[in-house]
Amino acid sequence: MTAGRDGGNKWQDDLVVRWSDGELTLYQNTGTKLGKEIKVVNPNKLWTHAAEIGSGDYTQGDTWDLVVRWSDGEVTL
């Protein structure tokens, strides 16, 4: 899982979770409770190979990006 600014506001209060079944979920505006749940990807075999994920403004476009390191060592943005 990773935290970042994926919900469109100025706060880094969103959480992206990759579940063991390959589902990818975004929780927006997380605070004392989990924020609004948005299913990004349904359970699937591809995302079960995501070893690590990270959030950040890697492309300098003022929107946050997701970086994935896959089980075979490939890294995608």
Secondary structure, 3 states (H helix, E strand, C coil): CEEECCCCCCCCCEEEEECCCCCEEEEECCCCCCCEEEEEECCCCHHHHEEEEEEECCCCCCCCEEEEEECCCCEEC
